[in-house]
Amino acid sequence: MDKNSEIIRTEIIRILNENGKTRGTELAKRVIEKVGNEKIVYREISALVESGEIDKKVHSRAHIVYELINLSESVNNQLKNLHMVTSN
C-alpha cells in the first residue's frame, strides 16, 4: 500500500470515528477535500469494507451509510466466514 492510500484510509477512519454513521457521499466529500481524488477515495472505502474494518449499509442506491465496526464483532464475523469457507 502506498503512502497516499494509507493517508486516505486514516482520514476515512478518523471521520467515521468522530461522527459514527456517515452517509457515503458526505464521507467521500470530506475525504476528497483533505486528500486524494474521487476514484482513489471510493476504492479505499471499498477496500475497508472488504477487509471488515468498516460496515456498509445500503438503504437505497442514493442512501448508503458507513460506520466503524466493533473490533470484537469484526473478528467474530471473519471467523464465521473462515469457518464457512473451510467447511464447504
Secondary structure, DSSP 4 states (H G I P E B T S, - for coil): --HHHHHHHHHHHHHHHHHSSEEHHHHHHHHHHHSS-HHHHHHHHHHHHHHTSEEEEEEETTEEEEEEPPHHHHHHHHHHHHHHHHH-
